[in-house]
Each structure stands twice: as C-alpha cells, then as structure tokens.
Amino acid sequence: MANNPLQPLNNNKDYVDRRREARLPAHLPSILIQKDHTVYTTIINLSSSGIGFLSAIPLNADEQIEITFERKSANTMIPVNLKVQVHSCHEVDFEYYIGGSIANKTVEYKKFFETIPG
C-alpha cells in the first residue's frame, strides 16, 4: 500500500524515534555562544547525550555551538559548558527549537546529570 502524499508525516515522532535515549524535560536558563555572539536560551529537554533548547535565533544543521548553564553544588553555582552538534532547528511561535547531540561530555555535565532523579 503506497503512502498518501497528502497526509502529513509525523516528523516529530520520527525524530524522537531516532534518538539514542529518552530526554528528560527541563527548564534551565542557558547561554548560546556562537561565533562571538551570545544569546540567552532555555534548555527544555536533555539526556546524557542530547539536548533541546529554545533560542531567539535560528541555527543551521551540522553547526557546532557551545551552550553554558550553571549547576548548583553545595552553596556554589558551577558553570557547565557543552559543545553541541546541531541536528535540527524548527520555528516554534516566536522562537526556534534546536535539537542536537552533545559533542563533549564534560566532568561537570556528568556530575550534573547524575544528580537528576531518574
């Protein structure tokens, strides 16, 4: 049976099925650093190997960027820096949802991810 070309593809589900692991919902203020530009962003989901965030600017697939956020350790905020390989960028309302894989898992990110209740 042939696919009906008039029916929309379930791209969101197809994309989620390609992920190595499920992402946990989040709401973390973060900063995108790209080619000497700094943009405030919000991380909305993450896993040990992937990340999704909202940005005011679009990004190209296959671009590598840096995301920084802070994790709390005792009474101190510790910066967590991640290099992210962008895989997708979709306009959502007046922002862009960007999904990607984490290109480097720093010690601080591993410590942060271990503190998340699973």
N, CA, C and O atoms as CSV, one atom per row, in Angstrom:
chain,resi,resn,atom,element,x,y,z
A,1,MET,N,N,0.845,-1.182,0.000
A,1,MET,CA,C,0.000,0.000,0.000
A,1,MET,C,C,0.888,1.242,0.000
A,1,MET,O,O,1.754,1.379,0.863
A,2,ALA,N,N,0.685,2.135,-0.944
A,2,ALA,CA,C,1.505,3.340,-1.081
A,2,ALA,C,C,1.099,4.378,-0.044
A,2,ALA,O,O,-0.054,4.427,0.385
A,3,ASN,N,N,2.057,5.204,0.352
A,3,ASN,CA,C,1.770,6.301,1.276
A,3,ASN,C,C,0.967,7.363,0.564
A,3,ASN,O,O,1.191,7.627,-0.617
A,4,ASN,N,N,0.035,7.974,1.268
A,4,ASN,CA,C,-0.752,9.051,0.716
A,4,ASN,C,C,0.067,10.331,0.781
A,4,ASN,O,O,0.397,10.781,1.879
A,5,PRO,N,N,0.409,10.938,-0.362
A,5,PRO,CA,C,1.248,12.138,-0.327
A,5,PRO,C,C,0.546,13.342,0.281
A,5,PRO,O,O,1.198,14.340,0.590
A,6,LEU,N,N,-0.767,13.271,0.459
A,6,LEU,CA,C,-1.495,14.400,1.025
A,6,LEU,C,C,-1.533,14.356,2.546
A,6,LEU,O,O,-1.914,15.337,3.184
A,7,GLN,N,N,-1.142,13.222,3.134
A,7,GLN,CA,C,-1.152,13.132,4.590
A,7,GLN,C,C,0.188,13.608,5.130
A,7,GLN,O,O,1.238,13.251,4.595
A,8,PRO,N,N,0.155,14.416,6.194
A,8,PRO,CA,C,1.416,14.910,6.748
A,8,PRO,C,C,2.198,13.783,7.410
A,8,PRO,O,O,1.617,12.865,7.990
A,9,LEU,N,N,3.497,13.863,7.319
A,9,LEU,CA,C,4.346,12.908,8.012
A,9,LEU,C,C,4.381,13.271,9.482
A,9,LEU,O,O,4.244,14.438,9.848
A,10,ASN,N,N,4.561,12.288,10.303
A,10,ASN,CA,C,4.688,12.542,11.734
A,10,ASN,C,C,6.167,12.756,12.033
A,10,ASN,O,O,6.812,11.919,12.665
A,11,ASN,N,N,6.702,13.898,11.566
A,11,ASN,CA,C,8.133,14.159,11.689
A,11,ASN,C,C,8.603,14.184,13.130
A,11,ASN,O,O,9.706,13.720,13.422
A,12,ASN,N,N,7.803,14.708,14.033
A,12,ASN,CA,C,8.221,14.773,15.422
A,12,ASN,C,C,8.445,13.371,15.972
A,12,ASN,O,O,9.461,13.110,16.614
A,13,LYS,N,N,7.499,12.468,15.722
A,13,LYS,CA,C,7.640,11.092,16.199
A,13,LYS,C,C,8.830,10.422,15.528
A,13,LYS,O,O,9.597,9.720,16.187
A,14,ASP,N,N,8.993,10.633,14.211
A,14,ASP,CA,C,10.120,10.037,13.505
A,14,ASP,C,C,11.435,10.518,14.099
A,14,ASP,O,O,12.374,9.735,14.246
A,15,TYR,N,N,11.508,11.800,14.441
A,15,TYR,CA,C,12.736,12.341,15.010
A,15,TYR,C,C,12.991,11.743,16.390
A,15,TYR,O,O,14.119,11.362,16.705
A,16,VAL,N,N,11.949,11.661,17.212
A,16,VAL,CA,C,12.108,11.112,18.553
A,16,VAL,C,C,12.578,9.664,18.477
A,16,VAL,O,O,13.393,9.240,19.296
A,17,ASP,N,N,12.080,8.899,17.507
A,17,ASP,CA,C,12.482,7.506,17.372
A,17,ASP,C,C,13.955,7.354,17.019
A,17,ASP,O,O,14.539,6.301,17.273
A,18,ARG,N,N,14.567,8.383,16.438
A,18,ARG,CA,C,15.977,8.312,16.072
A,18,ARG,C,C,16.892,8.574,17.267
A,18,ARG,O,O,18.087,8.288,17.192
A,19,ARG,N,N,16.375,9.095,18.336
A,19,ARG,CA,C,17.207,9.413,19.491
A,19,ARG,C,C,17.711,8.134,20.143
A,19,ARG,O,O,17.024,7.113,20.166
A,20,ARG,N,N,18.933,8.216,20.675
A,20,ARG,CA,C,19.527,7.063,21.356
A,20,ARG,C,C,18.853,6.765,22.682
A,20,ARG,O,O,18.796,5.614,23.114
A,21,GLU,N,N,18.341,7.807,23.328
A,21,GLU,CA,C,17.709,7.635,24.630
A,21,GLU,C,C,16.660,8.727,24.837
A,21,GLU,O,O,16.700,9.775,24.193
A,22,ALA,N,N,15.737,8.467,25.732
A,22,ALA,CA,C,14.686,9.444,26.015
A,22,ALA,C,C,15.295,10.667,26.690
A,22,ALA,O,O,16.255,10.563,27.454
A,23,ARG,N,N,14.717,11.826,26.393
A,23,ARG,CA,C,15.171,13.062,27.028
A,23,ARG,C,C,14.251,13.410,28.181
A,23,ARG,O,O,13.048,13.151,28.139
A,24,LEU,N,N,14.832,13.997,29.204
A,24,LEU,CA,C,14.074,14.429,30.368
A,24,LEU,C,C,13.670,15.881,30.181
A,24,LEU,O,O,14.466,16.682,29.692
A,25,PRO,N,N,12.442,16.236,30.563
A,25,PRO,CA,C,12.031,17.638,30.454
A,25,PRO,C,C,12.846,18.504,31.416
A,25,PRO,O,O,13.235,18.053,32.493
A,26,ALA,N,N,13.094,19.729,31.023
A,26,ALA,CA,C,13.880,20.652,31.848
A,26,ALA,C,C,13.416,22.080,31.580
A,26,ALA,O,O,12.656,22.337,30.647
A,27,HIS,N,N,13.876,22.979,32.395
A,27,HIS,CA,C,13.669,24.420,32.180
A,27,HIS,C,C,14.865,25.125,32.808
A,27,HIS,O,O,14.797,25.619,33.934
A,28,LEU,N,N,15.969,25.160,32.047
A,28,LEU,CA,C,17.218,25.705,32.563
A,28,LEU,C,C,17.643,26.928,31.749
A,28,LEU,O,O,17.795,26.833,30.531
A,29,PRO,N,N,17.836,28.062,32.397
A,29,PRO,CA,C,18.371,29.208,31.670
A,29,PRO,C,C,19.786,28.874,31.203
A,29,PRO,O,O,20.570,28.273,31.938
A,30,SER,N,N,20.097,29.269,29.982
A,30,SER,CA,C,21.405,28.942,29.423
A,30,SER,C,C,21.841,30.047,28.470
A,30,SER,O,O,21.074,30.953,28.145
A,31,ILE,N,N,23.079,29.948,28.038
A,31,ILE,CA,C,23.641,30.921,27.107
A,31,ILE,C,C,24.242,30.171,25.930
A,31,ILE,O,O,25.001,29.218,26.106
A,32,LEU,N,N,23.893,30.612,24.730
A,32,LEU,CA,C,24.438,30.067,23.499
A,32,LEU,C,C,25.604,30.952,23.069
A,32,LEU,O,O,25.467,32.171,22.967
A,33,ILE,N,N,26.740,30.332,22.821
A,33,ILE,CA,C,27.906,31.072,22.351
A,33,ILE,C,C,28.220,30.555,20.953
A,33,ILE,O,O,28.496,29.372,20.753
A,34,GLN,N,N,28.171,31.479,19.985
A,34,GLN,CA,C,28.361,31.100,18.590
A,34,GLN,C,C,29.048,32.238,17.858
A,34,GLN,O,O,28.503,33.335,17.745
A,35,LYS,N,N,30.233,31.974,17.367
A,35,LYS,CA,C,30.958,32.965,16.560
A,35,LYS,C,C,30.928,34.359,17.185
A,35,LYS,O,O,30.508,35.320,16.540
A,36,ASP,N,N,31.360,34.468,18.401
A,36,ASP,CA,C,31.428,35.737,19.126
A,36,ASP,C,C,30.065,36.358,19.428
A,36,ASP,O,O,30.005,37.516,19.840
A,37,HIS,N,N,28.979,35.626,19.235
A,37,HIS,CA,C,27.648,36.097,19.621
A,37,HIS,C,C,27.224,35.360,20.886
A,37,HIS,O,O,27.541,34.184,21.064
A,38,THR,N,N,26.518,36.046,21.747
A,38,THR,CA,C,25.975,35.440,22.956
A,38,THR,C,C,24.469,35.653,22.936
A,38,THR,O,O,23.993,36.778,22.783
A,39,VAL,N,N,23.724,34.565,23.093
A,39,VAL,CA,C,22.267,34.620,23.046
A,39,VAL,C,C,21.715,33.873,24.259
A,39,VAL,O,O,22.143,32.755,24.546
A,40,TYR,N,N,20.772,34.483,24.967
A,40,TYR,CA,C,20.116,33.790,26.076
A,40,TYR,C,C,19.175,32.737,25.509
A,40,TYR,O,O,18.411,33.007,24.583
A,41,THR,N,N,19.237,31.534,26.072
A,41,THR,CA,C,18.426,30.412,25.620
A,41,THR,C,C,17.832,29.711,26.836
A,41,THR,O,O,18.174,30.021,27.977
A,42,THR,N,N,16.935,28.760,26.571
A,42,THR,CA,C,16.364,27.943,27.629
A,42,THR,C,C,16.431,26.487,27.214
A,42,THR,O,O,15.863,26.099,26.193
A,43,ILE,N,N,17.123,25.683,28.002
A,43,ILE,CA,C,17.176,24.239,27.757
A,43,ILE,C,C,15.837,23.670,28.196
A,43,ILE,O,O,15.413,23.883,29.331
A,44,ILE,N,N,15.158,22.935,27.289
A,44,ILE,CA,C,13.845,22.387,27.642
A,44,ILE,C,C,13.829,20.865,27.731
A,44,ILE,O,O,12.874,20.295,28.258
A,45,ASN,N,N,14.868,20.193,27.224
A,45,ASN,CA,C,14.986,18.756,27.452
A,45,ASN,C,C,16.430,18.343,27.258
A,45,ASN,O,O,17.182,18.982,26.521
A,46,LEU,N,N,16.810,17.257,27.935
A,46,LEU,CA,C,18.170,16.772,27.802
A,46,LEU,C,C,18.270,15.313,28.203
A,46,LEU,O,O,17.417,14.769,28.903
A,47,SER,N,N,19.336,14.707,27.735
A,47,SER,CA,C,19.688,13.344,28.122
A,47,SER,C,C,21.195,13.342,28.310
A,47,SER,O,O,21.834,14.389,28.214
A,48,SER,N,N,21.764,12.183,28.575
A,48,SER,CA,C,23.210,12.158,28.763
A,48,SER,C,C,23.943,12.450,27.457
A,48,SER,O,O,25.122,12.801,27.478
A,49,SER,N,N,23.250,12.309,26.306
A,49,SER,CA,C,23.937,12.533,25.032
A,49,SER,C,C,23.252,13.530,24.101
A,49,SER,O,O,23.770,13.805,23.019
A,50,GLY,N,N,22.084,14.085,24.498
A,50,GLY,CA,C,21.369,15.009,23.623
A,50,GLY,C,C,20.755,16.161,24.389
A,50,GLY,O,O,20.622,16.120,25.612
A,51,ILE,N,N,20.381,17.200,23.635
A,51,ILE,CA,C,19.847,18.412,24.259
A,51,ILE,C,C,18.859,19.080,23.309
A,51,ILE,O,O,19.023,19.029,22.090
A,52,GLY,N,N,17.834,19.705,23.878
A,52,GLY,CA,C,16.893,20.521,23.123
A,52,GLY,C,C,16.747,21.848,23.841
A,52,GLY,O,O,16.613,21.887,25.064
A,53,PHE,N,N,16.774,22.940,23.080
A,53,PHE,CA,C,16.660,24.252,23.712
A,53,PHE,C,C,15.943,25.222,22.793
A,53,PHE,O,O,15.849,25.003,21.585
A,54,LEU,N,N,15.435,26.304,23.383
A,54,LEU,CA,C,14.772,27.378,22.644
A,54,LEU,C,C,15.738,28.541,22.501
A,54,LEU,O,O,16.445,28.901,23.443
A,55,SER,N,N,15.758,29.122,21.306
A,55,SER,CA,C,16.666,30.223,21.002
A,55,SER,C,C,15.923,31.290,20.206
A,55,SER,O,O,14.988,30.983,19.467
A,56,ALA,N,N,16.337,32.532,20.359
A,56,ALA,CA,C,15.747,33.630,19.588
A,56,ALA,C,C,16.279,33.648,18.159
A,56,ALA,O,O,15.677,34.271,17.285
A,57,ILE,N,N,17.398,32.974,17.913
A,57,ILE,CA,C,17.986,32.952,16.565
A,57,ILE,C,C,18.001,31.522,16.025
A,57,ILE,O,O,18.158,30.571,16.790
A,58,PRO,N,N,17.838,31.370,14.718
A,58,PRO,CA,C,17.917,30.029,14.136
A,58,PRO,C,C,19.379,29.588,13.989
A,58,PRO,O,O,20.290,30.413,13.924
A,59,LEU,N,N,19.573,28.284,13.940
A,59,LEU,CA,C,20.895,27.717,13.701
A,59,LEU,C,C,20.803,26.728,12.550
A,59,LEU,O,O,19.734,26.179,12.283
A,60,ASN,N,N,21.902,26.504,11.881
A,60,ASN,CA,C,21.947,25.543,10.781
A,60,ASN,C,C,22.285,24.153,11.293
A,60,ASN,O,O,23.055,24.003,12.242
A,61,ALA,N,N,21.702,23.129,10.658
A,61,ALA,CA,C,22.060,21.753,10.976
A,61,ALA,C,C,23.541,21.568,10.680
A,61,ALA,O,O,24.085,22.197,9.772
A,62,ASP,N,N,24.175,20.720,11.434
A,62,ASP,CA,C,25.605,20.411,11.331
A,62,ASP,C,C,26.512,21.519,11.852
A,62,ASP,O,O,27.733,21.422,11.735
A,63,GLU,N,N,25.928,22.572,12.425
A,63,GLU,CA,C,26.726,23.627,13.044
A,63,GLU,C,C,27.116,23.156,14.444
A,63,GLU,O,O,26.340,22.462,15.102
A,64,GLN,N,N,28.311,23.528,14.902
A,64,GLN,CA,C,28.696,23.208,16.272
A,64,GLN,C,C,28.716,24.499,17.075
A,64,GLN,O,O,29.327,25.490,16.675
A,65,ILE,N,N,28.036,24.468,18.216
A,65,ILE,CA,C,27.924,25.650,19.066
A,65,ILE,C,C,28.292,25.262,20.497
A,65,ILE,O,O,28.554,24.096,20.791
A,66,GLU,N,N,28.305,26.245,21.366
A,66,GLU,CA,C,28.558,25.985,22.778
A,66,GLU,C,C,27.382,26.505,23.589
A,66,GLU,O,O,26.888,27.610,23.362
A,67,ILE,N,N,26.947,25.691,24.533
A,67,ILE,CA,C,25.874,26.068,25.462
A,67,ILE,C,C,26.468,26.055,26.871
A,67,ILE,O,O,27.202,25.138,27.237
A,68,THR,N,N,26.145,27.072,27.646
A,68,THR,CA,C,26.612,27.146,29.029
A,68,THR,C,C,25.418,27.338,29.950
A,68,THR,O,O,24.532,28.151,29.684
A,69,PHE,N,N,25.410,26.579,31.034
A,69,PHE,CA,C,24.421,26.782,32.091
A,69,PHE,C,C,25.115,26.514,33.420
A,69,PHE,O,O,26.284,26.130,33.448
A,70,GLU,N,N,24.393,26.716,34.519
A,70,GLU,CA,C,25.001,26.530,35.828
A,70,GLU,C,C,24.306,25.422,36.598
A,70,GLU,O,O,23.089,25.256,36.516
A,71,ARG,N,N,25.097,24.671,37.345
A,71,ARG,CA,C,24.551,23.668,38.248
A,71,ARG,C,C,24.952,24.043,39.667
A,71,ARG,O,O,26.000,24.648,39.893
A,72,LYS,N,N,24.105,23.674,40.611
A,72,LYS,CA,C,24.389,24.019,42.000
A,72,LYS,C,C,25.121,22.867,42.659
A,72,LYS,O,O,24.726,21.708,42.538
A,73,SER,N,N,26.189,23.203,43.356
A,73,SER,CA,C,26.944,22.231,44.136
A,73,SER,C,C,27.174,22.860,45.505
A,73,SER,O,O,27.881,23.859,45.640
A,74,ALA,N,N,26.566,22.259,46.504
A,74,ALA,CA,C,26.574,22.835,47.849
A,74,ALA,C,C,25.980,24.231,47.760
A,74,ALA,O,O,24.818,24.369,47.380
A,75,ASN,N,N,26.729,25.263,48.095
A,75,ASN,CA,C,26.220,26.633,48.024
A,75,ASN,C,C,26.847,27.420,46.884
A,75,ASN,O,O,26.843,28.650,46.898
A,76,THR,N,N,27.380,26.719,45.906
A,76,THR,CA,C,28.092,27.371,44.809
A,76,THR,C,C,27.474,26.997,43.469
A,76,THR,O,O,27.074,25.852,43.259
A,77,MET,N,N,27.399,27.970,42.564
A,77,MET,CA,C,26.950,27.701,41.201
A,77,MET,C,C,28.182,27.424,40.352
A,77,MET,O,O,29.116,28.226,40.315
A,78,ILE,N,N,28.177,26.276,39.666
A,78,ILE,CA,C,29.314,25.860,38.858
A,78,ILE,C,C,28.904,25.866,37.389
A,78,ILE,O,O,27.892,25.262,37.033
A,79,PRO,N,N,29.679,26.545,36.522
A,79,PRO,CA,C,29.324,26.563,35.098
A,79,PRO,C,C,29.521,25.197,34.453
A,79,PRO,O,O,30.472,24.475,34.752
A,80,VAL,N,N,28.587,24.866,33.556
A,80,VAL,CA,C,28.667,23.637,32.773
A,80,VAL,C,C,28.710,24.060,31.310
A,80,VAL,O,O,27.759,24.660,30.808
A,81,ASN,N,N,29.792,23.755,30.632
A,81,ASN,CA,C,29.970,24.114,29.225
A,81,ASN,C,C,29.836,22.871,28.360
A,81,ASN,O,O,30.466,21.847,28.627
A,82,LEU,N,N,29.011,22.968,27.319
A,82,LEU,CA,C,28.801,21.842,26.414
A,82,LEU,C,C,29.024,22.275,24.978
A,82,LEU,O,O,28.567,23.343,24.569
A,83,LYS,N,N,29.716,21.464,24.222
A,83,LYS,CA,C,29.774,21.648,22.773
A,83,LYS,C,C,28.650,20.791,22.202
A,83,LYS,O,O,28.533,19.607,22.519
A,84,VAL,N,N,27.825,21.406,21.357
A,84,VAL,CA,C,26.637,20.734,20.824
A,84,VAL,C,C,26.700,20.724,19.299
A,84,VAL,O,O,26.964,21.747,18.668
A,85,GLN,N,N,26.455,19.565,18.729
A,85,GLN,CA,C,26.340,19.408,17.281
A,85,GLN,C,C,24.860,19.556,16.942
A,85,GLN,O,O,24.058,18.707,17.331
A,86,VAL,N,N,24.482,20.608,16.229
A,86,VAL,CA,C,23.085,20.884,15.909
A,86,VAL,C,C,22.591,19.887,14.858
A,86,VAL,O,O,23.252,19.662,13.844
A,87,HIS,N,N,21.410,19.288,15.116
A,87,HIS,CA,C,20.803,18.353,14.171
A,87,HIS,C,C,19.530,18.904,13.541
A,87,HIS,O,O,19.197,18.573,12.403
A,88,SER,N,N,18.812,19.759,14.300
A,88,SER,CA,C,17.556,20.280,13.763
A,88,SER,C,C,17.264,21.655,14.339
A,88,SER,O,O,17.726,22.012,15.423
A,89,CYS,N,N,16.478,22.422,13.576
A,89,CYS,CA,C,16.044,23.748,14.005
A,89,CYS,C,C,14.658,23.972,13.419
A,89,CYS,O,O,14.483,23.962,12.200
A,90,HIS,N,N,13.667,24.175,14.295
A,90,HIS,CA,C,12.285,24.373,13.859
A,90,HIS,C,C,11.719,25.615,14.525
A,90,HIS,O,O,11.916,25.831,15.720
A,91,GLU,N,N,11.020,26.426,13.754
A,91,GLU,CA,C,10.389,27.610,14.327
A,91,GLU,C,C,9.193,27.184,15.168
A,91,GLU,O,O,8.355,26.398,14.726
A,92,VAL,N,N,9.128,27.718,16.398
A,92,VAL,CA,C,8.031,27.438,17.321
A,92,VAL,C,C,7.588,28.775,17.891
A,92,VAL,O,O,8.329,29.417,18.635
A,93,ASP,N,N,6.378,29.193,17.539
A,93,ASP,CA,C,5.876,30.505,17.934
A,93,ASP,C,C,6.882,31.569,17.480
A,93,ASP,O,O,7.117,31.716,16.281
A,94,PHE,N,N,7.472,32.302,18.408
A,94,PHE,CA,C,8.408,33.360,18.035
A,94,PHE,C,C,9.848,32.999,18.371
A,94,PHE,O,O,10.711,33.870,18.476
A,95,GLU,N,N,10.098,31.694,18.540
A,95,GLU,CA,C,11.432,31.214,18.874
A,95,GLU,C,C,11.786,30.058,17.955
A,95,GLU,O,O,11.019,29.699,17.061
A,96,TYR,N,N,12.952,29.484,18.186
A,96,TYR,CA,C,13.391,28.321,17.425
A,96,TYR,C,C,13.730,27.197,18.392
A,96,TYR,O,O,14.474,27.391,19.355
A,97,TYR,N,N,13.170,26.010,18.121
A,97,TYR,CA,C,13.539,24.821,18.887
A,97,TYR,C,C,14.735,24.182,18.194
A,97,TYR,O,O,14.672,23.853,17.009
A,98,ILE,N,N,15.804,24.011,18.923
A,98,ILE,CA,C,17.027,23.451,18.363
A,98,ILE,C,C,17.353,22.167,19.115
A,98,ILE,O,O,17.394,22.137,20.345
A,99,GLY,N,N,17.580,21.120,18.354
A,99,GLY,CA,C,17.942,19.837,18.937
A,99,GLY,C,C,19.297,19.410,18.442
A,99,GLY,O,O,19.658,19.653,17.291
A,100,GLY,N,N,20.051,18.768,19.321
A,100,GLY,CA,C,21.371,18.326,18.911
A,100,GLY,C,C,21.954,17.304,19.855
A,100,GLY,O,O,21.370,16.960,20.883
A,101,SER,N,N,23.119,16.831,19.478
A,101,SER,CA,C,23.827,15.875,20.324
A,101,SER,C,C,24.985,16.583,21.011
A,101,SER,O,O,25.562,17.535,20.485
A,102,ILE,N,N,25.299,16.098,22.178
A,102,ILE,CA,C,26.387,16.683,22.949
A,102,ILE,C,C,27.692,16.100,22.423
A,102,ILE,O,O,27.922,14.892,22.484
A,103,ALA,N,N,28.541,16.984,21.904
A,103,ALA,CA,C,29.792,16.549,21.278
A,103,ALA,C,C,30.867,16.235,22.314
A,103,ALA,O,O,31.768,15.437,22.055
A,104,ASN,N,N,30.775,16.857,23.478
A,104,ASN,CA,C,31.717,16.532,24.558
A,104,ASN,C,C,30.957,16.499,25.869
A,104,ASN,O,O,30.175,17.402,26.168
A,105,LYS,N,N,31.185,15.473,26.634
A,105,LYS,CA,C,30.548,15.363,27.951
A,105,LYS,C,C,31.592,15.700,29.004
A,105,LYS,O,O,32.422,14.868,29.369
A,106,THR,N,N,31.534,16.931,29.480
A,106,THR,CA,C,32.492,17.374,30.482
A,106,THR,C,C,32.211,16.694,31.814
A,106,THR,O,O,31.129,16.152,32.039
A,107,VAL,N,N,33.198,16.733,32.683
A,107,VAL,CA,C,33.039,16.172,34.029
A,107,VAL,C,C,31.888,16.875,34.739
A,107,VAL,O,O,31.104,16.231,35.436
A,108,GLU,N,N,31.779,18.211,34.564
A,108,GLU,CA,C,30.707,18.951,35.224
A,108,GLU,C,C,29.330,18.518,34.717
A,108,GLU,O,O,28.381,18.458,35.499
A,109,TYR,N,N,29.205,18.215,33.421
A,109,TYR,CA,C,27.915,17.747,32.894
A,109,TYR,C,C,27.587,16.367,33.449
A,109,TYR,O,O,26.441,16.107,33.816
A,110,LYS,N,N,28.557,15.496,33.513
A,110,LYS,CA,C,28.327,14.163,34.078
A,110,LYS,C,C,27.868,14.270,35.524
A,110,LYS,O,O,26.947,13.565,35.936
A,111,LYS,N,N,28.502,15.146,36.298
A,111,LYS,CA,C,28.093,15.356,37.696
A,111,LYS,C,C,26.671,15.908,37.755
A,111,LYS,O,O,25.862,15.460,38.568
A,112,PHE,N,N,26.367,16.883,36.892
A,112,PHE,CA,C,25.025,17.450,36.840
A,112,PHE,C,C,24.002,16.374,36.515
A,112,PHE,O,O,22.970,16.275,37.179
A,113,PHE,N,N,24.280,15.569,35.499
A,113,PHE,CA,C,23.308,14.570,35.046
A,113,PHE,C,C,23.107,13.484,36.099
A,113,PHE,O,O,22.012,12.929,36.191
A,114,GLU,N,N,24.115,13.166,36.888
A,114,GLU,CA,C,23.987,12.171,37.959
A,114,GLU,C,C,23.045,12.633,39.057
A,114,GLU,O,O,22.471,11.808,39.767
A,115,THR,N,N,22.876,13.968,39.210
A,115,THR,CA,C,22.020,14.491,40.289
A,115,THR,C,C,20.540,14.492,39.912
A,115,THR,O,O,19.685,14.718,40.768
A,116,ILE,N,N,20.231,14.241,38.629
A,116,ILE,CA,C,18.831,14.262,38.198
A,116,ILE,C,C,18.153,12.982,38.642
A,116,ILE,O,O,18.638,11.887,38.356
A,117,PRO,N,N,17.021,13.112,39.345
A,117,PRO,CA,C,16.309,11.894,39.762
A,117,PRO,C,C,15.790,11.136,38.539
A,117,PRO,O,O,15.218,11.738,37.630
A,118,GLY,N,N,15.986,9.855,38.519
A,118,GLY,CA,C,15.556,9.069,37.367
A,118,GLY,C,C,14.533,8.136,37.742
A,118,GLY,O,O,14.045,7.383,36.899
